[in-house]
Amino acid sequence: MPVPRHWDPGNLIASNALDLVSMGFAL
Protein backbone atom coordinates (compact mmCIF):
# COMPACT_ATOMS: atom_id res chain seq x y z
CA MET A 1 0.00 0.00 0.00
CA PRO A 2 1.65 3.24 -1.15
CA VAL A 3 2.12 5.98 1.43
CA PRO A 4 0.46 9.29 0.47
CA ARG A 5 2.67 12.39 0.29
CA HIS A 6 0.37 14.24 2.69
CA TRP A 7 -0.26 11.94 5.62
CA ASP A 8 -3.91 12.34 6.62
CA PRO A 9 -4.73 10.50 9.90
CA GLY A 10 -8.48 10.86 9.35
CA ASN A 11 -8.28 9.39 5.86
CA LEU A 12 -5.97 6.63 7.13
CA ILE A 13 -8.42 5.70 9.88
CA ALA A 14 -11.31 5.71 7.41
CA SER A 15 -9.37 3.45 5.04
CA ASN A 16 -8.48 1.06 7.87
CA ALA A 17 -12.10 0.99 9.02
CA LEU A 18 -13.26 0.16 5.48
CA ASP A 19 -10.62 -2.60 5.27
CA LEU A 20 -11.82 -4.06 8.59
CA VAL A 21 -15.44 -3.98 7.41
CA SER A 22 -14.47 -5.63 4.12
CA MET A 23 -12.58 -8.36 5.97
CA GLY A 24 -15.54 -8.83 8.30
CA PHE A 25 -17.88 -9.39 5.37
CA ALA A 26 -15.35 -11.70 3.72
CA LEU A 27 -15.23 -14.01 6.75
PDBQT receptor file of N, H, CA, C and O in Angstrom, charges set to zero:
ATOM      1  N   MET A   1       0.848  -1.199   0.000  1.00  0.00    +0.000 N 
ATOM      2  CA  MET A   1       0.000   0.000   0.000  1.00  0.00    +0.000 C 
ATOM      3  C   MET A   1       0.884   1.249   0.000  1.00  0.00    +0.000 C 
ATOM      4  O   MET A   1       1.639   1.480   0.945  1.00  0.00    +0.000 OA
ATOM      5  N   PRO A   2       0.787   2.054  -1.062  1.00  0.00    +0.000 N 
ATOM      6  CA  PRO A   2       1.650   3.244  -1.152  1.00  0.00    +0.000 C 
ATOM      7  C   PRO A   2       1.312   4.282  -0.091  1.00  0.00    +0.000 C 
ATOM      8  O   PRO A   2       0.149   4.463   0.268  1.00  0.00    +0.000 OA
ATOM      9  N   VAL A   3       2.330   4.955   0.400  1.00  0.00    +0.000 N 
ATOM     10  H   VAL A   3       3.276   4.808   0.108  1.00  0.00    +0.000 HD
ATOM     11  CA  VAL A   3       2.124   5.981   1.428  1.00  0.00    +0.000 C 
ATOM     12  C   VAL A   3       1.857   7.319   0.748  1.00  0.00    +0.000 C 
ATOM     13  O   VAL A   3       2.655   7.745  -0.086  1.00  0.00    +0.000 OA
ATOM     14  N   PRO A   4       0.762   7.992   1.078  1.00  0.00    +0.000 N 
ATOM     15  CA  PRO A   4       0.457   9.289   0.467  1.00  0.00    +0.000 C 
ATOM     16  C   PRO A   4       1.473  10.351   0.867  1.00  0.00    +0.000 C 
ATOM     17  O   PRO A   4       2.046  10.290   1.956  1.00  0.00    +0.000 OA
ATOM     18  N   ARG A   5       1.698  11.328  -0.017  1.00  0.00    +0.000 N 
ATOM     19  H   ARG A   5       1.233  11.377  -0.901  1.00  0.00    +0.000 HD
ATOM     20  CA  ARG A   5       2.666  12.387   0.292  1.00  0.00    +0.000 C 
ATOM     21  C   ARG A   5       2.195  13.177   1.498  1.00  0.00    +0.000 C 
ATOM     22  O   ARG A   5       2.987  13.473   2.393  1.00  0.00    +0.000 OA
ATOM     23  N   HIS A   6       0.911  13.523   1.533  1.00  0.00    +0.000 N 
ATOM     24  H   HIS A   6       0.268  13.283   0.806  1.00  0.00    +0.000 HD
ATOM     25  CA  HIS A   6       0.369  14.239   2.692  1.00  0.00    +0.000 C 
ATOM     26  C   HIS A   6      -0.322  13.208   3.574  1.00  0.00    +0.000 C 
ATOM     27  O   HIS A   6      -1.349  12.634   3.208  1.00  0.00    +0.000 OA
ATOM     28  N   TRP A   7       0.270  12.988   4.746  1.00  0.00    +0.000 N 
ATOM     29  H   TRP A   7       1.104  13.454   5.043  1.00  0.00    +0.000 HD
ATOM     30  CA  TRP A   7      -0.265  11.945   5.625  1.00  0.00    +0.000 C 
ATOM     31  C   TRP A   7      -1.496  12.475   6.335  1.00  0.00    +0.000 C 
ATOM     32  O   TRP A   7      -1.408  13.400   7.142  1.00  0.00    +0.000 OA
ATOM     33  N   ASP A   8      -2.647  11.883   6.030  1.00  0.00    +0.000 N 
ATOM     34  H   ASP A   8      -2.718  11.132   5.374  1.00  0.00    +0.000 HD
ATOM     35  CA  ASP A   8      -3.912  12.337   6.619  1.00  0.00    +0.000 C 
ATOM     36  C   ASP A   8      -4.429  11.275   7.592  1.00  0.00    +0.000 C 
ATOM     37  O   ASP A   8      -4.959  10.255   7.151  1.00  0.00    +0.000 OA
ATOM     38  N   PRO A   9      -4.287  11.490   8.906  1.00  0.00    +0.000 N 
ATOM     39  CA  PRO A   9      -4.730  10.501   9.900  1.00  0.00    +0.000 C 
ATOM     40  C   PRO A   9      -6.197  10.141   9.745  1.00  0.00    +0.000 C 
ATOM     41  O   PRO A   9      -6.563   8.970   9.856  1.00  0.00    +0.000 OA
ATOM     42  N   GLY A  10      -7.046  11.137   9.489  1.00  0.00    +0.000 N 
ATOM     43  H   GLY A  10      -6.749  12.087   9.400  1.00  0.00    +0.000 HD
ATOM     44  CA  GLY A  10      -8.481  10.864   9.350  1.00  0.00    +0.000 C 
ATOM     45  C   GLY A  10      -8.738   9.936   8.183  1.00  0.00    +0.000 C 
ATOM     46  O   GLY A  10      -9.507   8.982   8.297  1.00  0.00    +0.000 OA
ATOM     47  N   ASN A  11      -8.089  10.216   7.047  1.00  0.00    +0.000 N 
ATOM     48  H   ASN A  11      -7.464  10.991   6.954  1.00  0.00    +0.000 HD
ATOM     49  CA  ASN A  11      -8.275   9.388   5.859  1.00  0.00    +0.000 C 
ATOM     50  C   ASN A  11      -7.722   7.993   6.117  1.00  0.00    +0.000 C 
ATOM     51  O   ASN A  11      -8.309   6.997   5.691  1.00  0.00    +0.000 OA
ATOM     52  N   LEU A  12      -6.584   7.924   6.819  1.00  0.00    +0.000 N 
ATOM     53  H   LEU A  12      -6.108   8.733   7.165  1.00  0.00    +0.000 HD
ATOM     54  CA  LEU A  12      -5.966   6.635   7.125  1.00  0.00    +0.000 C 
ATOM     55  C   LEU A  12      -6.902   5.798   7.988  1.00  0.00    +0.000 C 
ATOM     56  O   LEU A  12      -7.076   4.604   7.742  1.00  0.00    +0.000 OA
ATOM     57  N   ILE A  13      -7.501   6.418   8.994  1.00  0.00    +0.000 N 
ATOM     58  H   ILE A  13      -7.360   7.388   9.194  1.00  0.00    +0.000 HD
ATOM     59  CA  ILE A  13      -8.420   5.700   9.884  1.00  0.00    +0.000 C 
ATOM     60  C   ILE A  13      -9.641   5.225   9.105  1.00  0.00    +0.000 C 
ATOM     61  O   ILE A  13     -10.117   4.107   9.304  1.00  0.00    +0.000 OA
ATOM     62  N   ALA A  14     -10.143   6.079   8.218  1.00  0.00    +0.000 N 
ATOM     63  H   ALA A  14      -9.756   6.987   8.056  1.00  0.00    +0.000 HD
ATOM     64  CA  ALA A  14     -11.313   5.712   7.413  1.00  0.00    +0.000 C 
ATOM     65  C   ALA A  14     -10.968   4.520   6.521  1.00  0.00    +0.000 C 
ATOM     66  O   ALA A  14     -11.764   3.592   6.386  1.00  0.00    +0.000 OA
ATOM     67  N   SER A  15      -9.775   4.548   5.912  1.00  0.00    +0.000 N 
ATOM     68  H   SER A  15      -9.128   5.302   6.022  1.00  0.00    +0.000 HD
ATOM     69  CA  SER A  15      -9.365   3.448   5.040  1.00  0.00    +0.000 C 
ATOM     70  C   SER A  15      -9.239   2.160   5.848  1.00  0.00    +0.000 C 
ATOM     71  O   SER A  15      -9.689   1.102   5.408  1.00  0.00    +0.000 OA
ATOM     72  N   ASN A  16      -8.631   2.248   7.026  1.00  0.00    +0.000 N 
ATOM     73  H   ASN A  16      -8.266   3.108   7.384  1.00  0.00    +0.000 HD
ATOM     74  CA  ASN A  16      -8.476   1.064   7.872  1.00  0.00    +0.000 C 
ATOM     75  C   ASN A  16      -9.837   0.526   8.297  1.00  0.00    +0.000 C 
ATOM     76  O   ASN A  16     -10.041  -0.687   8.340  1.00  0.00    +0.000 OA
ATOM     77  N   ALA A  17     -10.763   1.419   8.609  1.00  0.00    +0.000 N 
ATOM     78  H   ALA A  17     -10.597   2.404   8.574  1.00  0.00    +0.000 HD
ATOM     79  CA  ALA A  17     -12.103   0.990   9.018  1.00  0.00    +0.000 C 
ATOM     80  C   ALA A  17     -12.784   0.264   7.861  1.00  0.00    +0.000 C 
ATOM     81  O   ALA A  17     -13.421  -0.770   8.065  1.00  0.00    +0.000 OA
ATOM     82  N   LEU A  18     -12.651   0.801   6.648  1.00  0.00    +0.000 N 
ATOM     83  H   LEU A  18     -12.134   1.640   6.482  1.00  0.00    +0.000 HD
ATOM     84  CA  LEU A  18     -13.264   0.157   5.479  1.00  0.00    +0.000 C 
ATOM     85  C   LEU A  18     -12.633  -1.217   5.256  1.00  0.00    +0.000 C 
ATOM     86  O   LEU A  18     -13.331  -2.178   4.931  1.00  0.00    +0.000 OA
ATOM     87  N   ASP A  19     -11.305  -1.311   5.431  1.00  0.00    +0.000 N 
ATOM     88  H   ASP A  19     -10.738  -0.531   5.695  1.00  0.00    +0.000 HD
ATOM     89  CA  ASP A  19     -10.622  -2.597   5.271  1.00  0.00    +0.000 C 
ATOM     90  C   ASP A  19     -11.145  -3.600   6.296  1.00  0.00    +0.000 C 
ATOM     91  O   ASP A  19     -11.380  -4.761   5.963  1.00  0.00    +0.000 OA
ATOM     92  N   LEU A  20     -11.327  -3.160   7.539  1.00  0.00    +0.000 N 
ATOM     93  H   LEU A  20     -11.136  -2.217   7.810  1.00  0.00    +0.000 HD
ATOM     94  CA  LEU A  20     -11.823  -4.059   8.585  1.00  0.00    +0.000 C 
ATOM     95  C   LEU A  20     -13.236  -4.528   8.260  1.00  0.00    +0.000 C 
ATOM     96  O   LEU A  20     -13.564  -5.699   8.452  1.00  0.00    +0.000 OA
ATOM     97  N   VAL A  21     -14.069  -3.619   7.768  1.00  0.00    +0.000 N 
ATOM     98  H   VAL A  21     -13.803  -2.668   7.612  1.00  0.00    +0.000 HD
ATOM     99  CA  VAL A  21     -15.444  -3.982   7.413  1.00  0.00    +0.000 C 
ATOM    100  C   VAL A  21     -15.426  -4.979   6.257  1.00  0.00    +0.000 C 
ATOM    101  O   VAL A  21     -16.179  -5.953   6.252  1.00  0.00    +0.000 OA
ATOM    102  N   SER A  22     -14.553  -4.722   5.271  1.00  0.00    +0.000 N 
ATOM    103  H   SER A  22     -13.941  -3.931   5.275  1.00  0.00    +0.000 HD
ATOM    104  CA  SER A  22     -14.472  -5.630   4.121  1.00  0.00    +0.000 C 
ATOM    105  C   SER A  22     -14.036  -7.020   4.576  1.00  0.00    +0.000 C 
ATOM    106  O   SER A  22     -14.581  -8.028   4.126  1.00  0.00    +0.000 OA
ATOM    107  N   MET A  23     -13.048  -7.067   5.472  1.00  0.00    +0.000 N 
ATOM    108  H   MET A  23     -12.605  -6.249   5.838  1.00  0.00    +0.000 HD
ATOM    109  CA  MET A  23     -12.579  -8.365   5.969  1.00  0.00    +0.000 C 
ATOM    110  C   MET A  23     -13.677  -9.047   6.772  1.00  0.00    +0.000 C 
ATOM    111  O   MET A  23     -13.822 -10.269   6.721  1.00  0.00    +0.000 OA
ATOM    112  N   GLY A  24     -14.443  -8.266   7.508  1.00  0.00    +0.000 N 
ATOM    113  H   GLY A  24     -14.325  -7.274   7.549  1.00  0.00    +0.000 HD
ATOM    114  CA  GLY A  24     -15.539  -8.830   8.302  1.00  0.00    +0.000 C 
ATOM    115  C   GLY A  24     -16.575  -9.476   7.398  1.00  0.00    +0.000 C 
ATOM    116  O   GLY A  24     -17.077 -10.558   7.701  1.00  0.00    +0.000 OA
ATOM    117  N   PHE A  25     -16.900  -8.815   6.283  1.00  0.00    +0.000 N 
ATOM    118  H   PHE A  25     -16.492  -7.936   6.037  1.00  0.00    +0.000 HD
ATOM    119  CA  PHE A  25     -17.885  -9.386   5.365  1.00  0.00    +0.000 C 
ATOM    120  C   PHE A  25     -17.307 -10.600   4.646  1.00  0.00    +0.000 C 
ATOM    121  O   PHE A  25     -18.040 -11.517   4.277  1.00  0.00    +0.000 OA
ATOM    122  N   ALA A  26     -15.986 -10.603   4.449  1.00  0.00    +0.000 N 
ATOM    123  H   ALA A  26     -15.390  -9.858   4.748  1.00  0.00    +0.000 HD
ATOM    124  CA  ALA A  26     -15.353 -11.702   3.718  1.00  0.00    +0.000 C 
ATOM    125  C   ALA A  26     -15.328 -12.973   4.561  1.00  0.00    +0.000 C 
ATOM    126  O   ALA A  26     -15.319 -14.079   4.020  1.00  0.00    +0.000 OA
ATOM    127  N   LEU A  27     -15.316 -12.817   5.887  1.00  0.00    +0.000 N 
ATOM    128  H   LEU A  27     -15.323 -11.919   6.326  1.00  0.00    +0.000 HD
ATOM    129  CA  LEU A  27     -15.235 -14.009   6.747  1.00  0.00    +0.000 C 
ATOM    130  C   LEU A  27     -16.499 -14.853   6.669  1.00  0.00    +0.000 C 
ATOM    131  O   LEU A  27     -16.593 -15.888   7.330  1.00  0.00    +0.000 OA
TER     132      LEU A  27
